[in-house]
């Protein structure tokens, strides 16, 4: 399916000296169209849906389609000096039966990625509205809710791929995107063994050479990439899971569990969760990073937070009751690679305590009523005035997480965020006397 790392996998396949994997050809869909037309002419039974390949294509049609594909692929392989053709086309799973009729020796690589990371990648690829990648029909079904549309897209496509695995297990080899970017050399060694070619050490670097063909659709980011990276693993934790309808979430979790992924639940995107979306016991090779370790850059971020909170104006305690009496957490967590650092903030005392110190007094942790979670980069951008605090929260770069499951009034969350802005010197509001006398305001952001 789209946004699952299929272009990276194409590059890694194409980098092998015996394998040629061109950009998206839509060859399986072409086979389906030819099978429908040929079966219609031959008078053979058709599928209930006209655009779906017939259940059994006449032998004459199978042979004819094979001759045509062999002619095209044969000249392509000769030009590339390769032996085996690999096809990377979105939505191939629904044509698996037909492809095995045409190519009895066909093998399938079944590529998966955690649903929330696919959703995040889809939103990133289509910032002005979902289109392409097979998304269009899903946004029509849930206009105004791109997260739900992409969740349904993942569920339908992952279920189709899983069905092919179940029906033709000897032809299938499963790959998870997260495993691929963590250890591309080992994952591809297993892929090459499955395909029946010799290993190709160094393929993770060779795949980015200029030999890769640049025409045709593909991931828009890969042409500016020079190495395999896991930076996108875990990005989906910023996606608000509450936008997905409960029946869809339930179905997603059932399938995700089979694939070794963590469930999407009420705690999704909150402090204390692992940064890696895989079930720990399914992570091969290098050990999964611990969510309890410090986040990168937490030292400089802590210094900035301490100075901001210690220097907050004395009027906060009186203006922000009862929020000023609460204790809350500021949490910095890297989207990938683990690392989570928590600081306990006492608004009334205007103090900030690192997690290791707070652990010494569990009673203080029990008093925590809310938290704000974000990556070190998101926090730094907000504190530097590059991003407005409320814009960061609206875009889910920072996430407000109330303690417990009870619903709360929007006024409460607004008051808490307003207090946080004041504590960090990001509020544009000042006492009337200061405003009249032109006292400079800290942390104002100019609209652009």
C-alpha positions, 0 to 999 in steps of 0.5 A: 500500500502507499506510504508504507516504504514501498519506494525504499524497498524498490530501490533496495531490490533494484540495487541487486545486480540480478533484480530490476525493479522499475518505478510504478508500472500498474502492471497488475491492474493492466493484467486485470483489465486485459483479463476482463476484456479477454474473458468477455470475448471468450465468453467466460464468466466475469466477476460481479464487479466489472473492474475485478479480475475474473475468478478463472481466466481462460487459458488462451487469455493467460497465455496471451497476457503472458506473451505480452508481458514477457515481450515488455519485461524481456526488453527492459531486463536486457536493457538493464542487464538484469535477470529477474523482474520485480514489480512495485505497484500499489494495490497489487494484492487484489490481483494476486490470484490472477498474477499467479495464473499468469506467472506460476513462479511468482513470489510476493513481498508483503510490506506493512507499516504501523497504521498510525505512521501510514496515516501520518505519512499520508497527511504529510504527502497530501497537505492540501487534501487527500489525493493519489496513492489510492486515497481518493475513494476513502476521503469521499467516504468520510469528508472532513476527517482525513485521519479516519479516511486514511485509517480505513485505507490502511485497514482495507489494504493491510487486510488484503495483503494479509489475505494473500499471505494466508491463502498463499503462504509459500509464495509470501515473505513478510516485511515490516517497514520498521524492521527494514529501516532498522537493519536494511542489510539483514532484512534484504539478505532474507529477501534475497534468499526468499527470491532466490538470488545471492546476497548483496552486501552494501546494498543499503548504500548502493540503493541511492546511486544514480542508477535508480530510475527517476521517472514514474510516481514514487515517494517525493522525499527519496530523491533528497535522501542519501541513507536509510533512516528510521527517523519516520518510525513513530511519527504517528504518535502525534495523530489524534486517535480519537478521530478514528471511529471505534469499530475501525479502531477495533478492526485495526488493532486486531490486525495490527496485533497479528503483525506485531504492532502496538494497539491504538488505544486511549493512551495513544500519544501520551507520556510513558508509551514506547517510542517504537510502535512494534511489540517489544518481543517482535523487534529483531536485531538491535534492542528496542530503545527504552522510552524511559531514557533521556530525550536527545537535547534534553539538557539544553531544553531543561535549562531553558525551561528552568529559567523561563519558569523561575522568571515567571511573573508573580501575578500568575498564582492569583490570575490562574486559580485553581490551575495555579495550584496544580502540578503538571508534567512537561514531557520531551520525547523523540519520535524515533530512537526512544528517549523520554524526559519528564519534568514536574512543574509546580506552578504555584512555586514556579519550580521544575523538577527533573523526573529522576528527582521527582521519582524520589517523591512518588506523592508529587507524581500522584498529584499530576493532573495534566501534561504536555508532550512533544519532541525536543525539536517542537519544544525548542521551536516554541521556546525560541519563538519560531512556532506559536504555542497554540499552533503547535498544540493545534497541529499536534506537534505538542499534545495536551494530555489530561490525567485520567479518562474523565472528560473535562471542560474546554475552559479548564484546558484553555486555562491550563495552556494559558497558564503554561504560556505565561510560565514560559514567557510566551503570552502576549498579554501583560498587566494593563499598567505595563501595556500602557507604559510600553513595557516589552512583552516576552515571547510574542510571535509575529503573524506571517 
